Amino acid sequence: MTQKIDHYEARIRAWALMFEFEPRVGFLKEKLHSVYTVVRAVLGSTYLPKVLAYILSASNFLNVGSRYQNAQGFPITQIMNIVNFRTTDGKGVLLEYVVASITKKEPELHGFVAEILPSLEAAQGVIVEDIEAELTSLRTCLKSCGSLVHSIMHDQRWTAVLGKFICHATPLLEEVECLAGDLDASIRLLPDFCCENRQEFSLNEVLRVLCVFCKRWEEERVRQEEKEQRIMRTKHHERRTETGNNAQTG
């Protein structure tokens, strides 16, 4: 019976696409938006560039006399190696020194974590190339639906349904394709911002390293804050004890 239906396989593919198109496009839009959000958050961060400048300055100080002294920048993917560099006295690492310095001089710079970490976590595991390939596939499928309509103009019931679907689906796909274009334009700004080689640039690696860095920074900030609070409580307890002893003596 199916042999009597012209363009049978094309009709089946079109019918399946009508049911899966909107969920697929919505899913891709959500993933693209998560990456777009984090890329714009990194590029637009108020505090991150200043934190990186602190790290660069401290690194140059520790590298005096080596070929790394007076560096003008560093690839962001190397930041964990840099912040784990041991200080001159060998008692700690560069991260501890920089976090303490910022807490003392410009504590508001710790805000860079809140600026970018939530969006970094939301975008973890999203591969832009895969999403763009999926968009290309959907565009091809939609064009095939259009070709099918022209091939079965005599079947008004099918052409009416497919025509309505195409009119509804086209702007949805164009919206996500536009978002993908905006994202690509933003991603092209990242290699220079992150001091990365354009030919070897990996968005996923940069975002992964930044996520690790933010979490490690926040852990160190909290550790130092809790340590300072313990010291203050100890001093307060000692003062109260001393005051009590003096009162008893008097």
C-alpha positions as CSV (number, residue, x, y, z in Angstrom):
1,M,0.0,0.0,0.0
2,T,2.8,2.4,0.8
3,Q,4.2,2.0,-2.7
4,K,1.1,3.8,-4.0
5,I,1.9,6.9,-1.9
6,D,4.3,9.2,-3.8
7,H,7.3,10.6,-1.8
8,Y,6.4,8.2,1.0
9,E,9.8,8.3,2.8
10,A,10.0,12.1,2.5
11,R,6.5,12.4,4.0
12,I,7.5,10.2,7.0
13,R,10.6,12.3,7.6
14,A,8.6,15.5,7.4
15,W,5.9,14.2,9.7
16,A,8.5,13.2,12.3
17,L,10.2,16.6,12.0
18,M,6.9,18.4,12.7
19,F,6.7,16.7,16.1
20,E,10.3,17.0,17.1
21,F,11.3,20.3,15.6
22,E,10.2,22.8,18.3
23,P,11.6,20.8,21.3
24,R,14.9,20.3,19.5
25,V,15.1,24.0,18.6
26,G,14.2,25.0,22.1
27,F,16.9,22.7,23.6
28,L,19.5,24.1,21.2
29,K,18.5,27.7,22.0
30,E,18.8,27.1,25.8
31,K,22.3,25.6,25.4
32,L,23.5,28.4,23.0
33,H,22.1,31.0,25.4
34,S,24.0,29.5,28.3
35,V,27.3,29.7,26.4
36,Y,26.5,33.2,25.1
37,T,25.7,34.3,28.7
38,V,29.0,33.1,30.1
39,V,31.1,34.5,27.2
40,R,29.5,37.9,27.6
41,A,30.0,37.7,31.4
42,V,33.7,37.0,31.0
43,L,34.2,39.7,28.4
44,G,32.1,42.2,30.4
45,S,33.5,41.4,33.9
46,T,34.3,44.4,35.9
47,Y,36.7,42.7,38.3
48,L,38.3,39.8,36.5
49,P,40.8,41.9,34.5
50,K,42.0,43.6,37.7
51,V,42.4,40.2,39.4
52,L,44.4,38.9,36.5
53,A,46.6,42.0,36.7
54,Y,47.3,41.3,40.4
55,I,48.2,37.7,39.5
56,L,50.5,38.9,36.6
57,S,52.2,41.4,38.9
58,A,52.8,38.9,41.6
59,S,54.0,36.3,39.1
60,N,56.5,38.8,37.6
61,F,57.8,39.6,41.1
62,L,58.4,35.9,41.8
63,N,60.1,35.4,38.4
64,V,62.6,38.2,38.8
65,G,65.8,37.0,37.2
66,S,64.2,34.4,35.0
67,R,63.1,34.5,31.4
68,Y,59.5,34.9,32.6
69,Q,60.1,38.2,34.3
70,N,58.3,41.3,33.0
71,A,55.7,39.2,31.2
72,Q,52.9,41.3,29.6
73,G,50.3,38.6,30.1
74,F,49.7,34.9,30.2
75,P,47.3,32.4,28.6
76,I,44.3,32.0,30.8
77,T,44.5,28.2,30.4
78,Q,47.8,28.4,32.4
79,I,46.3,30.3,35.3
80,M,46.2,27.3,37.7
81,N,49.9,26.6,37.1
82,I,50.6,30.2,37.9
83,V,48.6,30.6,41.0
84,N,50.0,27.3,42.4
85,F,53.6,28.7,42.0
86,R,55.3,28.7,45.4
87,T,56.2,32.0,47.0
88,T,59.7,33.1,47.7
89,D,59.7,32.0,51.3
90,G,58.4,28.6,50.3
91,K,55.6,28.8,52.9
92,G,52.7,29.2,50.5
93,V,51.6,29.6,46.9
94,L,50.9,32.7,44.8
95,L,47.1,32.3,45.1
96,E,47.3,32.7,48.9
97,Y,49.3,35.8,48.5
98,V,47.1,37.4,45.9
99,V,43.9,36.6,47.7
100,A,45.3,38.1,50.9
101,S,46.5,41.2,49.1
102,I,43.1,41.8,47.4
103,T,41.3,41.2,50.7
104,K,43.4,43.9,52.3
105,K,43.6,46.4,49.4
106,E,40.5,45.9,47.1
107,P,38.1,43.4,48.6
108,E,35.4,44.2,46.1
109,L,37.5,42.4,43.5
110,H,36.5,39.1,45.0
111,G,33.2,39.9,43.3
112,F,34.6,38.5,40.0
113,V,33.6,35.0,41.2
114,A,29.9,36.0,41.5
115,E,30.2,37.8,38.1
116,I,31.1,34.7,36.1
117,L,30.9,31.4,38.1
118,P,27.1,30.9,37.9
119,S,27.2,31.1,34.1
120,L,30.3,29.1,33.9
121,E,28.7,26.2,35.7
122,A,25.5,26.5,33.6
123,A,27.5,26.2,30.4
124,Q,29.7,23.2,31.4
125,G,29.7,20.4,28.8
126,V,28.0,22.4,26.1
127,I,29.9,22.0,22.8
128,V,29.1,24.9,20.4
129,E,30.3,23.1,17.3
130,D,27.8,20.2,17.9
131,I,24.9,22.7,18.4
132,E,25.8,24.5,15.1
133,A,26.0,21.2,13.3
134,E,22.5,20.3,14.6
135,L,21.2,23.7,13.5
136,T,22.6,23.0,10.0
137,S,20.8,19.7,10.0
138,L,17.5,21.2,11.0
139,R,17.8,23.8,8.3
140,T,18.4,21.1,5.7
141,C,15.4,19.2,7.0
142,L,13.2,22.3,6.8
143,K,14.3,22.9,3.2
144,S,13.5,19.3,2.4
145,C,10.0,19.9,3.7
146,G,9.7,22.9,1.4
147,S,10.8,20.8,-1.5
148,L,8.3,18.1,-0.6
149,V,5.5,20.7,-0.6
150,H,6.4,21.7,-4.2
151,S,6.5,18.0,-5.2
152,I,3.0,17.1,-3.9
153,M,1.0,20.3,-4.7
154,H,-1.9,18.0,-5.8
155,D,-2.2,16.7,-2.2
156,Q,-3.8,19.8,-0.6
157,R,-4.3,18.2,2.8
158,W,-0.5,17.5,3.1
159,T,0.6,20.8,1.6
160,A,-1.7,22.7,4.0
161,V,-0.3,21.0,7.0
162,L,3.3,21.2,5.9
163,G,3.0,24.8,4.8
164,K,1.6,25.8,8.2
165,F,4.5,24.0,9.9
166,I,7.1,25.6,7.7
167,C,5.7,29.1,8.4
168,H,5.8,28.4,12.1
169,A,9.2,26.7,12.2
170,T,11.2,29.1,10.0
171,P,11.3,32.1,12.3
172,L,12.0,29.8,15.3
173,L,15.1,28.5,13.6
174,E,16.2,31.9,12.3
175,E,16.1,33.2,15.9
176,V,18.4,30.5,17.1
177,E,20.7,30.8,14.0
178,C,20.9,34.6,14.8
179,L,21.9,33.7,18.4
180,A,24.5,31.3,17.1
181,G,25.9,34.1,14.9
182,D,26.1,36.6,17.8
183,L,27.8,33.9,19.9
184,D,30.4,33.2,17.2
185,A,31.2,37.0,17.1
186,S,31.6,37.1,20.8
187,I,33.8,33.9,20.9
188,R,36.1,35.5,18.3
189,L,36.9,38.2,20.9
190,L,38.0,35.7,23.6
191,P,41.4,34.6,22.3
192,D,42.9,38.1,22.7
193,F,41.1,38.7,26.0
194,C,42.4,35.4,27.3
195,C,45.9,35.8,25.7
196,E,45.3,32.5,23.9
197,N,46.7,31.4,20.5
198,R,43.8,31.8,18.0
199,Q,44.8,28.7,16.0
200,E,44.8,26.5,19.2
201,F,42.0,28.2,21.0
202,S,39.5,25.9,22.7
203,L,36.4,27.6,24.2
204,N,35.5,24.6,26.3
205,E,39.0,24.4,27.8
206,V,39.0,28.1,28.6
207,L,35.6,27.9,30.3
208,R,36.7,24.7,32.2
209,V,39.9,26.4,33.5
210,L,38.0,29.5,34.5
211,C,35.5,27.5,36.4
212,V,38.2,25.6,38.3
213,F,40.0,28.9,39.0
214,C,36.8,30.6,40.4
215,K,36.1,27.7,42.7
216,R,39.7,27.5,43.9
217,W,39.8,31.2,44.5
218,E,36.6,31.2,46.5
219,E,37.8,28.2,48.6
220,E,41.0,30.2,49.4
221,R,39.1,33.4,50.2
222,V,36.7,31.5,52.6
223,R,39.7,29.7,54.2
224,Q,41.5,32.9,54.9
225,E,38.3,34.6,56.1
226,E,37.6,31.8,58.5
227,K,41.2,31.8,59.7
228,E,41.0,35.5,60.4
229,Q,37.7,35.0,62.3
230,R,39.2,32.3,64.5
231,I,42.2,34.5,65.3
232,M,39.8,37.4,66.2
233,R,37.7,35.1,68.4
234,T,40.8,33.8,70.2
235,K,42.1,37.4,70.8
236,H,38.6,38.4,72.1
237,H,38.6,35.4,74.4
238,E,42.1,36.2,75.7
239,R,41.1,39.8,76.3
240,R,38.0,38.7,78.3
241,T,40.0,36.2,80.3
242,E,42.7,38.9,81.0
243,T,40.0,41.4,82.0
244,G,38.4,38.8,84.3
245,N,41.7,37.9,85.9
246,N,42.5,41.6,86.5
247,A,39.1,42.1,88.1
248,Q,39.7,39.2,90.5
249,T,43.1,40.4,91.4
250,G,41.8,43.9,92.1
